[in-house]
Amino acid sequence: MSDEPVLLPVEDSLDLHAFAPRDIPAVVDEYLRAAHQRRFREVRLVHGRGWGVQRAVVQSLLTAHPLVERFFDAPPERGGWGATVVVFKD
């Protein structure tokens, strides 16, 4: 197994299902920084519904993130409470 970083395209949505739970905080932070740098106004983090543990971890991180103006559960057509929409500060 390689320790090489995985490079992902920075799009307006990130599906977190592919990442180990322990890696989620670092992945979300790096993604938010890259998306903000690319001047996205908002992005969507797909964490799934399940028991809500991943959602809680993601939203806890967003509460204190310096680039985040606000966040909210996605509307039903964009994943409902299985995804979180993040709006960046200007």
PDB file of N, CA, C and O in Angstrom:
ATOM      1  N   MET A   1       0.843  -1.182   0.000  1.00  0.00           N
ATOM      2  CA  MET A   1       0.000   0.000   0.000  1.00  0.00           C
ATOM      3  C   MET A   1       0.885   1.241   0.000  1.00  0.00           C
ATOM      4  O   MET A   1       1.874   1.298   0.730  1.00  0.00           O
ATOM      5  N   SER A   2       0.540   2.215  -0.800  1.00  0.00           N
ATOM      6  CA  SER A   2       1.334   3.422  -0.962  1.00  0.00           C
ATOM      7  C   SER A   2       0.846   4.534  -0.040  1.00  0.00           C
ATOM      8  O   SER A   2      -0.343   4.635   0.264  1.00  0.00           O
ATOM      9  N   ASP A   3       1.786   5.361   0.396  1.00  0.00           N
ATOM     10  CA  ASP A   3       1.434   6.525   1.204  1.00  0.00           C
ATOM     11  C   ASP A   3       1.297   7.771   0.341  1.00  0.00           C
ATOM     12  O   ASP A   3       1.199   8.882   0.862  1.00  0.00           O
ATOM     13  N   GLU A   4       1.289   7.591  -0.969  1.00  0.00           N
ATOM     14  CA  GLU A   4       1.143   8.716  -1.884  1.00  0.00           C
ATOM     15  C   GLU A   4      -0.244   9.332  -1.728  1.00  0.00           C
ATOM     16  O   GLU A   4      -1.230   8.609  -1.585  1.00  0.00           O
ATOM     17  N   PRO A   5      -0.326  10.664  -1.755  1.00  0.00           N
ATOM     18  CA  PRO A   5      -1.654  11.287  -1.647  1.00  0.00           C
ATOM     19  C   PRO A   5      -2.493  10.986  -2.887  1.00  0.00           C
ATOM     20  O   PRO A   5      -1.971  10.818  -3.989  1.00  0.00           O
ATOM     21  N   VAL A   6      -3.779  10.926  -2.677  1.00  0.00           N
ATOM     22  CA  VAL A   6      -4.710  10.715  -3.778  1.00  0.00           C
ATOM     23  C   VAL A   6      -5.157  12.089  -4.258  1.00  0.00           C
ATOM     24  O   VAL A   6      -5.619  12.909  -3.464  1.00  0.00           O
ATOM     25  N   LEU A   7      -5.020  12.339  -5.546  1.00  0.00           N
ATOM     26  CA  LEU A   7      -5.437  13.613  -6.112  1.00  0.00           C
ATOM     27  C   LEU A   7      -6.834  13.471  -6.684  1.00  0.00           C
ATOM     28  O   LEU A   7      -7.094  12.594  -7.508  1.00  0.00           O
ATOM     29  N   LEU A   8      -7.720  14.331  -6.245  1.00  0.00           N
ATOM     30  CA  LEU A   8      -9.099  14.319  -6.702  1.00  0.00           C
ATOM     31  C   LEU A   8      -9.409  15.631  -7.394  1.00  0.00           C
ATOM     32  O   LEU A   8      -8.907  16.678  -6.985  1.00  0.00           O
ATOM     33  N   PRO A   9     -10.229  15.595  -8.437  1.00  0.00           N
ATOM     34  CA  PRO A   9     -10.632  16.862  -9.039  1.00  0.00           C
ATOM     35  C   PRO A   9     -11.492  17.641  -8.047  1.00  0.00           C
ATOM     36  O   PRO A   9     -12.286  17.059  -7.308  1.00  0.00           O
ATOM     37  N   VAL A  10     -11.326  18.942  -8.040  1.00  0.00           N
ATOM     38  CA  VAL A  10     -12.126  19.772  -7.142  1.00  0.00           C
ATOM     39  C   VAL A  10     -13.357  20.222  -7.909  1.00  0.00           C
ATOM     40  O   VAL A  10     -13.284  21.039  -8.826  1.00  0.00           O
ATOM     41  N   GLU A  11     -14.487  19.663  -7.503  1.00  0.00           N
ATOM     42  CA  GLU A  11     -15.772  19.978  -8.121  1.00  0.00           C
ATOM     43  C   GLU A  11     -16.668  20.585  -7.054  1.00  0.00           C
ATOM     44  O   GLU A  11     -16.228  20.811  -5.927  1.00  0.00           O
ATOM     45  N   ASP A  12     -17.921  20.851  -7.401  1.00  0.00           N
ATOM     46  CA  ASP A  12     -18.820  21.498  -6.441  1.00  0.00           C
ATOM     47  C   ASP A  12     -19.457  20.530  -5.458  1.00  0.00           C
ATOM     48  O   ASP A  12     -20.323  20.919  -4.674  1.00  0.00           O
ATOM     49  N   SER A  13     -19.034  19.265  -5.494  1.00  0.00           N
ATOM     50  CA  SER A  13     -19.565  18.263  -4.586  1.00  0.00           C
ATOM     51  C   SER A  13     -18.479  17.241  -4.276  1.00  0.00           C
ATOM     52  O   SER A  13     -17.669  16.899  -5.138  1.00  0.00           O
ATOM     53  N   LEU A  14     -18.471  16.757  -3.036  1.00  0.00           N
ATOM     54  CA  LEU A  14     -17.513  15.732  -2.632  1.00  0.00           C
ATOM     55  C   LEU A  14     -18.258  14.628  -1.907  1.00  0.00           C
ATOM     56  O   LEU A  14     -18.929  14.874  -0.904  1.00  0.00           O
ATOM     57  N   ASP A  15     -18.138  13.408  -2.416  1.00  0.00           N
ATOM     58  CA  ASP A  15     -18.753  12.244  -1.786  1.00  0.00           C
ATOM     59  C   ASP A  15     -17.750  11.650  -0.809  1.00  0.00           C
ATOM     60  O   ASP A  15     -16.688  11.177  -1.215  1.00  0.00           O
ATOM     61  N   LEU A  16     -18.081  11.674   0.464  1.00  0.00           N
ATOM     62  CA  LEU A  16     -17.161  11.230   1.511  1.00  0.00           C
ATOM     63  C   LEU A  16     -17.203   9.732   1.762  1.00  0.00           C
ATOM     64  O   LEU A  16     -16.447   9.235   2.597  1.00  0.00           O
ATOM     65  N   HIS A  17     -18.063   8.998   1.066  1.00  0.00           N
ATOM     66  CA  HIS A  17     -18.180   7.559   1.283  1.00  0.00           C
ATOM     67  C   HIS A  17     -16.872   6.808   1.010  1.00  0.00           C
ATOM     68  O   HIS A  17     -16.629   5.755   1.600  1.00  0.00           O
ATOM     69  N   ALA A  18     -16.042   7.338   0.130  1.00  0.00           N
ATOM     70  CA  ALA A  18     -14.806   6.648  -0.260  1.00  0.00           C
ATOM     71  C   ALA A  18     -13.684   6.782   0.774  1.00  0.00           C
ATOM     72  O   ALA A  18     -12.635   6.153   0.632  1.00  0.00           O
ATOM     73  N   PHE A  19     -13.893   7.590   1.802  1.00  0.00           N
ATOM     74  CA  PHE A  19     -12.832   7.875   2.762  1.00  0.00           C
ATOM     75  C   PHE A  19     -13.083   7.185   4.100  1.00  0.00           C
ATOM     76  O   PHE A  19     -14.224   7.009   4.528  1.00  0.00           O
ATOM     77  N   ALA A  20     -11.997   6.805   4.739  1.00  0.00           N
ATOM     78  CA  ALA A  20     -12.085   6.215   6.079  1.00  0.00           C
ATOM     79  C   ALA A  20     -12.564   7.292   7.051  1.00  0.00           C
ATOM     80  O   ALA A  20     -12.163   8.449   6.926  1.00  0.00           O
ATOM     81  N   PRO A  21     -13.411   6.937   8.013  1.00  0.00           N
ATOM     82  CA  PRO A  21     -13.919   7.924   8.963  1.00  0.00           C
ATOM     83  C   PRO A  21     -12.819   8.747   9.640  1.00  0.00           C
ATOM     84  O   PRO A  21     -13.004   9.942   9.872  1.00  0.00           O
ATOM     85  N   ARG A  22     -11.700   8.140   9.953  1.00  0.00           N
ATOM     86  CA  ARG A  22     -10.606   8.872  10.614  1.00  0.00           C
ATOM     87  C   ARG A  22     -10.005   9.963   9.718  1.00  0.00           C
ATOM     88  O   ARG A  22      -9.405  10.917  10.212  1.00  0.00           O
ATOM     89  N   ASP A  23     -10.172   9.812   8.392  1.00  0.00           N
ATOM     90  CA  ASP A  23      -9.600  10.775   7.446  1.00  0.00           C
ATOM     91  C   ASP A  23     -10.539  11.925   7.100  1.00  0.00           C
ATOM     92  O   ASP A  23     -10.115  12.910   6.494  1.00  0.00           O
ATOM     93  N   ILE A  24     -11.805  11.810   7.477  1.00  0.00           N
ATOM     94  CA  ILE A  24     -12.815  12.792   7.067  1.00  0.00           C
ATOM     95  C   ILE A  24     -12.460  14.230   7.465  1.00  0.00           C
ATOM     96  O   ILE A  24     -12.563  15.115   6.616  1.00  0.00           O
ATOM     97  N   PRO A  25     -12.049  14.511   8.702  1.00  0.00           N
ATOM     98  CA  PRO A  25     -11.737  15.904   9.029  1.00  0.00           C
ATOM     99  C   PRO A  25     -10.656  16.512   8.129  1.00  0.00           C
ATOM    100  O   PRO A  25     -10.806  17.646   7.673  1.00  0.00           O
ATOM    101  N   ALA A  26      -9.590  15.790   7.872  1.00  0.00           N
ATOM    102  CA  ALA A  26      -8.516  16.310   7.022  1.00  0.00           C
ATOM    103  C   ALA A  26      -8.973  16.450   5.576  1.00  0.00           C
ATOM    104  O   ALA A  26      -8.640  17.432   4.912  1.00  0.00           O
ATOM    105  N   VAL A  27      -9.733  15.477   5.083  1.00  0.00           N
ATOM    106  CA  VAL A  27     -10.227  15.526   3.708  1.00  0.00           C
ATOM    107  C   VAL A  27     -11.159  16.719   3.527  1.00  0.00           C
ATOM    108  O   VAL A  27     -11.037  17.458   2.550  1.00  0.00           O
ATOM    109  N   VAL A  28     -12.082  16.913   4.452  1.00  0.00           N
ATOM    110  CA  VAL A  28     -13.025  18.029   4.350  1.00  0.00           C
ATOM    111  C   VAL A  28     -12.286  19.360   4.400  1.00  0.00           C
ATOM    112  O   VAL A  28     -12.580  20.257   3.610  1.00  0.00           O
ATOM    113  N   ASP A  29     -11.343  19.498   5.305  1.00  0.00           N
ATOM    114  CA  ASP A  29     -10.580  20.746   5.404  1.00  0.00           C
ATOM    115  C   ASP A  29      -9.835  21.041   4.102  1.00  0.00           C
ATOM    116  O   ASP A  29      -9.909  22.157   3.588  1.00  0.00           O
ATOM    117  N   GLU A  30      -9.129  20.068   3.575  1.00  0.00           N
ATOM    118  CA  GLU A  30      -8.373  20.275   2.333  1.00  0.00           C
ATOM    119  C   GLU A  30      -9.303  20.582   1.167  1.00  0.00           C
ATOM    120  O   GLU A  30      -9.013  21.449   0.344  1.00  0.00           O
ATOM    121  N   TYR A  31     -10.414  19.870   1.103  1.00  0.00           N
ATOM    122  CA  TYR A  31     -11.378  20.116   0.030  1.00  0.00           C
ATOM    123  C   TYR A  31     -11.948  21.530   0.112  1.00  0.00           C
ATOM    124  O   TYR A  31     -12.020  22.227  -0.900  1.00  0.00           O
ATOM    125  N   LEU A  32     -12.351  21.958   1.302  1.00  0.00           N
ATOM    126  CA  LEU A  32     -12.909  23.302   1.457  1.00  0.00           C
ATOM    127  C   LEU A  32     -11.901  24.363   1.046  1.00  0.00           C
ATOM    128  O   LEU A  32     -12.259  25.327   0.370  1.00  0.00           O
ATOM    129  N   ARG A  33     -10.669  24.199   1.439  1.00  0.00           N
ATOM    130  CA  ARG A  33      -9.627  25.172   1.074  1.00  0.00           C
ATOM    131  C   ARG A  33      -9.418  25.217  -0.439  1.00  0.00           C
ATOM    132  O   ARG A  33      -9.289  26.296  -1.017  1.00  0.00           O
ATOM    133  N   ALA A  34      -9.383  24.051  -1.078  1.00  0.00           N
ATOM    134  CA  ALA A  34      -9.196  23.995  -2.526  1.00  0.00           C
ATOM    135  C   ALA A  34     -10.400  24.575  -3.264  1.00  0.00           C
ATOM    136  O   ALA A  34     -10.231  25.313  -4.235  1.00  0.00           O
ATOM    137  N   ALA A  35     -11.604  24.252  -2.819  1.00  0.00           N
ATOM    138  CA  ALA A  35     -12.813  24.771  -3.465  1.00  0.00           C
ATOM    139  C   ALA A  35     -12.920  26.286  -3.298  1.00  0.00           C
ATOM    140  O   ALA A  35     -13.308  26.986  -4.233  1.00  0.00           O
ATOM    141  N   HIS A  36     -12.583  26.789  -2.131  1.00  0.00           N
ATOM    142  CA  HIS A  36     -12.606  28.234  -1.886  1.00  0.00           C
ATOM    143  C   HIS A  36     -11.578  28.937  -2.763  1.00  0.00           C
ATOM    144  O   HIS A  36     -11.847  30.001  -3.319  1.00  0.00           O
ATOM    145  N   GLN A  37     -10.414  28.341  -2.879  1.00  0.00           N
ATOM    146  CA  GLN A  37      -9.353  28.913  -3.717  1.00  0.00           C
ATOM    147  C   GLN A  37      -9.799  28.982  -5.179  1.00  0.00           C
ATOM    148  O   GLN A  37      -9.404  29.892  -5.908  1.00  0.00           O
ATOM    149  N   ARG A  38     -10.612  28.031  -5.602  1.00  0.00           N
ATOM    150  CA  ARG A  38     -11.126  28.000  -6.970  1.00  0.00           C
ATOM    151  C   ARG A  38     -12.389  28.859  -7.114  1.00  0.00           C
ATOM    152  O   ARG A  38     -13.045  28.856  -8.155  1.00  0.00           O
ATOM    153  N   ARG A  39     -12.706  29.581  -6.060  1.00  0.00           N
ATOM    154  CA  ARG A  39     -13.788  30.570  -6.047  1.00  0.00           C
ATOM    155  C   ARG A  39     -15.201  29.991  -6.157  1.00  0.00           C
ATOM    156  O   ARG A  39     -16.105  30.638  -6.685  1.00  0.00           O
ATOM    157  N   PHE A  40     -15.381  28.769  -5.654  1.00  0.00           N
ATOM    158  CA  PHE A  40     -16.736  28.255  -5.537  1.00  0.00           C
ATOM    159  C   PHE A  40     -17.441  29.084  -4.468  1.00  0.00           C
ATOM    160  O   PHE A  40     -16.835  29.439  -3.457  1.00  0.00           O
ATOM    161  N   ARG A  41     -18.703  29.392  -4.684  1.00  0.00           N
ATOM    162  CA  ARG A  41     -19.493  30.121  -3.680  1.00  0.00           C
ATOM    163  C   ARG A  41     -20.070  29.149  -2.654  1.00  0.00           C
ATOM    164  O   ARG A  41     -20.193  29.468  -1.472  1.00  0.00           O
ATOM    165  N   GLU A  42     -20.421  27.950  -3.138  1.00  0.00           N
ATOM    166  CA  GLU A  42     -20.924  26.920  -2.244  1.00  0.00           C
ATOM    167  C   GLU A  42     -20.539  25.550  -2.778  1.00  0.00           C
ATOM    168  O   GLU A  42     -20.285  25.382  -3.971  1.00  0.00           O
ATOM    169  N   VAL A  43     -20.501  24.584  -1.889  1.00  0.00           N
ATOM    170  CA  VAL A  43     -20.206  23.199  -2.248  1.00  0.00           C
ATOM    171  C   VAL A  43     -21.129  22.284  -1.457  1.00  0.00           C
ATOM    172  O   VAL A  43     -21.791  22.709  -0.510  1.00  0.00           O
ATOM    173  N   ARG A  44     -21.160  21.014  -1.866  1.00  0.00           N
ATOM    174  CA  ARG A  44     -22.004  20.035  -1.182  1.00  0.00           C
ATOM    175  C   ARG A  44     -21.127  18.875  -0.734  1.00  0.00           C
ATOM    176  O   ARG A  44     -20.366  18.317  -1.525  1.00  0.00           O
ATOM    177  N   LEU A  45     -21.240  18.520   0.534  1.00  0.00           N
ATOM    178  CA  LEU A  45     -20.524  17.385   1.103  1.00  0.00           C
ATOM    179  C   LEU A  45     -21.525  16.260   1.312  1.00  0.00           C
ATOM    180  O   LEU A  45     -22.486  16.411   2.065  1.00  0.00           O
ATOM    181  N   VAL A  46     -21.303  15.136   0.649  1.00  0.00           N
ATOM    182  CA  VAL A  46     -22.212  13.987   0.737  1.00  0.00           C
ATOM    183  C   VAL A  46     -21.649  13.028   1.785  1.00  0.00           C
ATOM    184  O   VAL A  46     -20.612  12.401   1.571  1.00  0.00           O
ATOM    185  N   HIS A  47     -22.340  12.922   2.913  1.00  0.00           N
ATOM    186  CA  HIS A  47     -21.856  12.087   4.011  1.00  0.00           C
ATOM    187  C   HIS A  47     -22.758  10.883   4.250  1.00  0.00           C
ATOM    188  O   HIS A  47     -22.385   9.983   5.003  1.00  0.00           O
ATOM    189  N   GLY A  48     -23.915  10.844   3.641  1.00  0.00           N
ATOM    190  CA  GLY A  48     -24.837   9.730   3.805  1.00  0.00           C
ATOM    191  C   GLY A  48     -25.781   9.935   4.977  1.00  0.00           C
ATOM    192  O   GLY A  48     -25.592  10.834   5.796  1.00  0.00           O
ATOM    193  N   ARG A  49     -26.779   9.104   5.042  1.00  0.00           N
ATOM    194  CA  ARG A  49     -27.801   9.241   6.085  1.00  0.00           C
ATOM    195  C   ARG A  49     -27.479   8.387   7.289  1.00  0.00           C
ATOM    196  O   ARG A  49     -27.268   8.922   8.377  1.00  0.00           O
ATOM    197  N   GLY A  50     -27.434   7.101   7.134  1.00  0.00           N
ATOM    198  CA  GLY A  50     -27.067   6.191   8.220  1.00  0.00           C
ATOM    199  C   GLY A  50     -27.594   6.616   9.580  1.00  0.00           C
ATOM    200  O   GLY A  50     -28.754   7.003   9.718  1.00  0.00           O
ATOM    201  N   TRP A  51     -26.735   6.541  10.575  1.00  0.00           N
ATOM    202  CA  TRP A  51     -27.081   6.923  11.949  1.00  0.00           C
ATOM    203  C   TRP A  51     -26.848   8.406  12.213  1.00  0.00           C
ATOM    204  O   TRP A  51     -27.200   8.908  13.281  1.00  0.00           O
ATOM    205  N   GLY A  52     -26.265   9.102  11.262  1.00  0.00           N
ATOM    206  CA  GLY A  52     -26.015  10.531  11.425  1.00  0.00           C
ATOM    207  C   GLY A  52     -24.677  10.860  12.053  1.00  0.00           C
ATOM    208  O   GLY A  52     -24.394  12.027  12.327  1.00  0.00           O
ATOM    209  N   VAL A  53     -23.845   9.848  12.286  1.00  0.00           N
ATOM    210  CA  VAL A  53     -22.543  10.087  12.917  1.00  0.00           C
ATOM    211  C   VAL A  53     -21.638  10.905  12.008  1.00  0.00           C
ATOM    212  O   VAL A  53     -21.040  11.887  12.445  1.00  0.00           O
ATOM    213  N   GLN A  54     -21.534  10.502  10.738  1.00  0.00           N
ATOM    214  CA  GLN A  54     -20.677  11.219   9.791  1.00  0.00           C
ATOM    215  C   GLN A  54     -21.173  12.650   9.584  1.00  0.00           C
ATOM    216  O   GLN A  54     -20.374  13.581   9.475  1.00  0.00           O
ATOM    217  N   ARG A  55     -22.480  12.816   9.532  1.00  0.00           N
ATOM    218  CA  ARG A  55     -23.075  14.156   9.398  1.00  0.00           C
ATOM    219  C   ARG A  55     -22.659  15.027  10.577  1.00  0.00           C
ATOM    220  O   ARG A  55     -22.288  16.186  10.392  1.00  0.00           O
ATOM    221  N   ALA A  56     -22.720  14.482  11.772  1.00  0.00           N
ATOM    222  CA  ALA A  56     -22.343  15.223  12.977  1.00  0.00           C
ATOM    223  C   ALA A  56     -20.867  15.607  12.952  1.00  0.00           C
ATOM    224  O   ALA A  56     -20.510  16.725  13.323  1.00  0.00           O
ATOM    225  N   VAL A  57     -20.014  14.694  12.519  1.00  0.00           N
ATOM    226  CA  VAL A  57     -18.577  14.988  12.431  1.00  0.00           C
ATOM    227  C   VAL A  57     -18.334  16.120  11.436  1.00  0.00           C
ATOM    228  O   VAL A  57     -17.610  17.070  11.731  1.00  0.00           O
ATOM    229  N   VAL A  58     -18.942  16.011  10.263  1.00  0.00           N
ATOM    230  CA  VAL A  58     -18.771  17.028   9.221  1.00  0.00           C
ATOM    231  C   VAL A  58     -19.295  18.375   9.700  1.00  0.00           C
ATOM    232  O   VAL A  58     -18.606  19.386   9.563  1.00  0.00           O
ATOM    233  N   GLN A  59     -20.499  18.406  10.256  1.00  0.00           N
ATOM    234  CA  GLN A  59     -21.075  19.688  10.657  1.00  0.00           C
ATOM    235  C   GLN A  59     -20.351  20.289  11.852  1.00  0.00           C
ATOM    236  O   GLN A  59     -20.310  21.512  11.989  1.00  0.00           O
ATOM    237  N   SER A  60     -19.791  19.477  12.702  1.00  0.00           N
ATOM    238  CA  SER A  60     -18.983  19.985  13.809  1.00  0.00           C
ATOM    239  C   SER A  60     -17.738  20.692  13.272  1.00  0.00           C
ATOM    240  O   SER A  60     -17.366  21.763  13.752  1.00  0.00           O
ATOM    241  N   LEU A  61     -17.111  20.093  12.292  1.00  0.00           N
ATOM    242  CA  LEU A  61     -15.924  20.703  11.686  1.00  0.00           C
ATOM    243  C   LEU A  61     -16.295  22.026  11.011  1.00  0.00           C
ATOM    244  O   LEU A  61     -15.545  22.998  11.097  1.00  0.00           O
ATOM    245  N   LEU A  62     -17.448  22.063  10.343  1.00  0.00           N
ATOM    246  CA  LEU A  62     -17.868  23.265   9.627  1.00  0.00           C
ATOM    247  C   LEU A  62     -18.161  24.415  10.576  1.00  0.00           C
ATOM    248  O   LEU A  62     -17.947  25.575  10.224  1.00  0.00           O
ATOM    249  N   THR A  63     -18.643  24.114  11.766  1.00  0.00           N
ATOM    250  CA  THR A  63     -18.990  25.148  12.742  1.00  0.00           C
ATOM    251  C   THR A  63     -17.807  26.062  13.049  1.00  0.00           C
ATOM    252  O   THR A  63     -17.974  27.267  13.236  1.00  0.00           O
ATOM    253  N   ALA A  64     -16.618  25.479  13.098  1.00  0.00           N
ATOM    254  CA  ALA A  64     -15.437  26.250  13.471  1.00  0.00           C
ATOM    255  C   ALA A  64     -14.516  26.568  12.297  1.00  0.00           C
ATOM    256  O   ALA A  64     -13.449  27.150  12.493  1.00  0.00           O
ATOM    257  N   HIS A  65     -14.909  26.197  11.085  1.00  0.00           N
ATOM    258  CA  HIS A  65     -14.010  26.389   9.947  1.00  0.00           C
ATOM    259  C   HIS A  65     -13.969  27.860   9.537  1.00  0.00           C
ATOM    260  O   HIS A  65     -15.018  28.487   9.386  1.00  0.00           O
ATOM    261  N   PRO A  66     -12.768  28.420   9.354  1.00  0.00           N
ATOM    262  CA  PRO A  66     -12.644  29.855   9.060  1.00  0.00           C
ATOM    263  C   PRO A  66     -13.178  30.292   7.701  1.00  0.00           C
ATOM    264  O   PRO A  66     -13.425  31.483   7.510  1.00  0.00           O
ATOM    265  N   LEU A  67     -13.363  29.387   6.760  1.00  0.00           N
ATOM    266  CA  LEU A  67     -13.847  29.765   5.429  1.00  0.00           C
ATOM    267  C   LEU A  67     -15.356  29.645   5.275  1.00  0.00           C
ATOM    268  O   LEU A  67     -15.913  30.070   4.263  1.00  0.00           O
ATOM    269  N   VAL A  68     -16.018  29.071   6.270  1.00  0.00           N
ATOM    270  CA  VAL A  68     -17.449  28.759   6.166  1.00  0.00           C
ATOM    271  C   VAL A  68     -18.307  29.883   6.743  1.00  0.00           C
ATOM    272  O   VAL A  68     -18.178  30.253   7.910  1.00  0.00           O
ATOM    273  N   GLU A  69     -19.182  30.413   5.899  1.00  0.00           N
ATOM    274  CA  GLU A  69     -20.139  31.423   6.352  1.00  0.00           C
ATOM    275  C   GLU A  69     -21.321  30.746   7.048  1.00  0.00           C
ATOM    276  O   GLU A  69     -21.736  31.149   8.134  1.00  0.00           O
ATOM    277  N   ARG A  70     -21.853  29.703   6.394  1.00  0.00           N
ATOM    278  CA  ARG A  70     -22.973  28.951   6.959  1.00  0.00           C
ATOM    279  C   ARG A  70     -23.062  27.610   6.253  1.00  0.00           C
ATOM    280  O   ARG A  70     -22.421  27.394   5.224  1.00  0.00           O
ATOM    281  N   PHE A  71     -23.857  26.717   6.810  1.00  0.00           N
ATOM    282  CA  PHE A  71     -24.098  25.415   6.192  1.00  0.00           C
ATOM    283  C   PHE A  71     -25.486  24.944   6.590  1.00  0.00           C
ATOM    284  O   PHE A  71     -26.054  25.398   7.583  1.00  0.00           O
ATOM    285  N   PHE A  72     -26.024  24.019   5.791  1.00  0.00           N
ATOM    286  CA  PHE A  72     -27.371  23.512   6.056  1.00  0.00           C
ATOM    287  C   PHE A  72     -27.542  22.182   5.342  1.00  0.00           C
ATOM    288  O   PHE A  72     -26.812  21.868   4.402  1.00  0.00           O
ATOM    289  N   ASP A  73     -28.528  21.397   5.807  1.00  0.00           N
ATOM    290  CA  ASP A  73     -28.840  20.149   5.124  1.00  0.00           C
ATOM    291  C   ASP A  73     -29.260  20.463   3.698  1.00  0.00           C
ATOM    292  O   ASP A  73     -29.964  21.441   3.447  1.00  0.00           O
ATOM    293  N   ALA A  74     -28.828  19.635   2.779  1.00  0.00           N
ATOM    294  CA  ALA A  74     -29.171  19.827   1.373  1.00  0.00           C
ATOM    295  C   ALA A  74     -30.676  19.661   1.174  1.00  0.00           C
ATOM    296  O   ALA A  74     -31.327  18.936   1.926  1.00  0.00           O
ATOM    297  N   PRO A  75     -31.232  20.333   0.158  1.00  0.00           N
ATOM    298  CA  PRO A  75     -32.637  20.107  -0.152  1.00  0.00           C
ATOM    299  C   PRO A  75     -32.819  18.666  -0.646  1.00  0.00           C
ATOM    300  O   PRO A  75     -31.848  18.028  -1.053  1.00  0.00           O
ATOM    301  N   PRO A  76     -34.034  18.158  -0.613  1.00  0.00           N
ATOM    302  CA  PRO A  76     -34.274  16.753  -0.985  1.00  0.00           C
ATOM    303  C   PRO A  76     -33.668  16.351  -2.338  1.00  0.00           C
ATOM    304  O   PRO A  76     -33.121  15.256  -2.466  1.00  0.00           O
ATOM    305  N   GLU A  77     -33.760  17.214  -3.328  1.00  0.00           N
ATOM    306  CA  GLU A  77     -33.254  16.869  -4.660  1.00  0.00           C
ATOM    307  C   GLU A  77     -31.719  16.853  -4.735  1.00  0.00           C
ATOM    308  O   GLU A  77     -31.151  16.428  -5.740  1.00  0.00           O
ATOM    309  N   ARG A  78     -31.058  17.313  -3.677  1.00  0.00           N
ATOM    310  CA  ARG A  78     -29.588  17.312  -3.644  1.00  0.00           C
ATOM    311  C   ARG A  78     -29.044  16.424  -2.526  1.00  0.00           C
ATOM    312  O   ARG A  78     -27.875  16.534  -2.158  1.00  0.00           O
ATOM    313  N   GLY A  79     -29.882  15.551  -1.989  1.00  0.00           N
ATOM    314  CA  GLY A  79     -29.407  14.593  -0.998  1.00  0.00           C
ATOM    315  C   GLY A  79     -30.064  14.682   0.363  1.00  0.00           C
ATOM    316  O   GLY A  79     -29.833  13.825   1.217  1.00  0.00           O
ATOM    317  N   GLY A  80     -30.880  15.704   0.582  1.00  0.00           N
ATOM    318  CA  GLY A  80     -31.550  15.838   1.879  1.00  0.00           C
ATOM    319  C   GLY A  80     -30.548  15.841   3.026  1.00  0.00           C
ATOM    320  O   GLY A  80     -29.460  16.401   2.899  1.00  0.00           O
ATOM    321  N   TRP A  81     -30.907  15.222   4.137  1.00  0.00           N
ATOM    322  CA  TRP A  81     -30.012  15.241   5.290  1.00  0.00           C
ATOM    323  C   TRP A  81     -28.837  14.285   5.137  1.00  0.00           C
ATOM    324  O   TRP A  81     -28.053  14.112   6.069  1.00  0.00           O
ATOM    325  N   GLY A  82     -28.710  13.661   3.964  1.00  0.00           N
ATOM    326  CA  GLY A  82     -27.538  12.838   3.657  1.00  0.00           C
ATOM    327  C   GLY A  82     -26.403  13.652   3.048  1.00  0.00           C
ATOM    328  O   GLY A  82     -25.356  13.105   2.703  1.00  0.00           O
ATOM    329  N   ALA A  83     -26.614  14.959   2.918  1.00  0.00           N
ATOM    330  CA  ALA A  83     -25.589  15.854   2.377  1.00  0.00           C
ATOM    331  C   ALA A  83     -25.714  17.210   3.061  1.00  0.00           C
ATOM    332  O   ALA A  83     -26.790  17.595   3.520  1.00  0.00           O
ATOM    333  N   THR A  84     -24.617  17.912   3.119  1.00  0.00           N
ATOM    334  CA  THR A  84     -24.588  19.239   3.719  1.00  0.00           C
ATOM    335  C   THR A  84     -24.088  20.238   2.684  1.00  0.00           C
ATOM    336  O   THR A  84     -23.057  20.018   2.048  1.00  0.00           O
ATOM    337  N   VAL A  85     -24.817  21.333   2.518  1.00  0.00           N
ATOM    338  CA  VAL A  85     -24.411  22.414   1.624  1.00  0.00           C
ATOM    339  C   VAL A  85     -23.628  23.417   2.462  1.00  0.00           C
ATOM    340  O   VAL A  85     -24.065  23.823   3.539  1.00  0.00           O
ATOM    341  N   VAL A  86     -22.466  23.807   1.952  1.00  0.00           N
ATOM    342  CA  VAL A  86     -21.589  24.755   2.626  1.00  0.00           C
ATOM    343  C   VAL A  86     -21.514  26.032   1.797  1.00  0.00           C
ATOM    344  O   VAL A  86     -21.233  25.980   0.599  1.00  0.00           O
ATOM    345  N   VAL A  87     -21.761  27.166   2.422  1.00  0.00           N
ATOM    346  CA  VAL A  87     -21.632  28.463   1.769  1.00  0.00           C
ATOM    347  C   VAL A  87     -20.380  29.126   2.330  1.00  0.00           C
ATOM    348  O   VAL A  87     -20.211  29.254   3.543  1.00  0.00           O
ATOM    349  N   PHE A  88     -19.503  29.545   1.409  1.00  0.00           N
ATOM    350  CA  PHE A  88     -18.239  30.167   1.819  1.00  0.00           C
ATOM    351  C   PHE A  88     -18.394  31.644   2.154  1.00  0.00           C
ATOM    352  O   PHE A  88     -19.280  32.327   1.641  1.00  0.00           O
ATOM    353  N   LYS A  89     -17.521  32.113   3.017  1.00  0.00           N
ATOM    354  CA  LYS A  89     -17.400  33.550   3.246  1.00  0.00           C
ATOM    355  C   LYS A  89     -16.801  34.171   1.990  1.00  0.00           C
ATOM    356  O   LYS A  89     -16.085  33.506   1.241  1.00  0.00           O
ATOM    357  N   ASP A  90     -17.096  35.450   1.764  1.00  0.00           N
ATOM    358  CA  ASP A  90     -16.502  36.157   0.616  1.00  0.00           C
ATOM    359  C   ASP A  90     -15.039  36.384   0.814  1.00  0.00           C
ATOM    360  O   ASP A  90     -14.382  36.964  -0.050  1.00  0.00           O
TER     361      ASP A  90
END
